[in-house]
Amino acid sequence: MKLIHTLALVFLLLAGLNCGTENPVKETVDTAVVETPTGTLRGEVQPIDGVLIQVRLLRDGQLLAQTEAQATYELTSVEAGNYTLQISAKGYETKEVNATVTVGQIVSLDKVALVALATPVSHLRGVLTDKATDEPLGAVNLQLTDKSGKVYEALTTGAGIFTFENLPVEQAFTLAVAHAGYEETEVPVHPIPAAETLELQVRLTRRAEPEKLDPGRGLSTGSQAPAFELPDGDGKLHALADYVGSKNVVLVFYRGGW
């Protein structure tokens, strides 16, 4: 009789432990993508025969977008907030317009008329491509620096085209390009005569993929070590980048005193 009671108790315990596991409640996960609220900026520029208008969108001094237009322009999917538009053309003064983007709205801006410059200027136009494939690289920021240290910025279009207009004449520049996955590149630009446009083609070299190692396998002779930081015996961190190029680096691992 005692054995039967014991077995019954065991079955009850097992049933209790298994209660609710046949149809477990599945956790509901909201997989909906939260979209950034955006709006549209639309405007008009008085046409200039044979000249394309450049429209640059800046926020807190940072260049975010750039487009070309002949008379009208439109910037879509712009995050809500306050912006500055720089509107320019070859041989014409740059006009700045402040704009506020409203969520889900098309903001129409006043028509702009550009005024011709009184001083001579030069221009630079080029194409940015992948060196290996010749494919254009779009939405890449380029910086052009003159000898006084003034920096001009431009973004490439989807076709890899970039434009710098109204530059000082007879002055040398340095064009710097930094793009994720590619080697940083600097291109010297010789002085450009007044009213002329220098055509330039810039090709970026893709960085080599780091060698992937199987667990327990070290670098082979001649391989490039990955960037790393390691602590010394006192716990102070040392980065490989602090020594490469100036000192030989030897790593020694010890087990301590145990």
Buried (B, 14 or more C-beta within 10 A) or exposed (E): EEEEEEEEEEEEEEEEEEEEEEEEEEEEEEEEEEEEEBBBBBBBBEEBEEBEBBBBBBBEEEBBBBBEBEEEBEBEEBEBBEBBBBBBBBBBEBBEBEBEBBEEEEBEBEEBEBEEBEEEBBBBBBBBBBBEEEEBBEEBBBBBBBEEEEEBBBBBBEEBBBBBBBBBBEBEBBBBBBBEEBEEBEBEBEBBEEEEBBEBEBBBEEEEEEEEEEEEEEEEEEEEEEEEEEEEEEEEEBEBEEEEEEEEEEEEEEEEEE
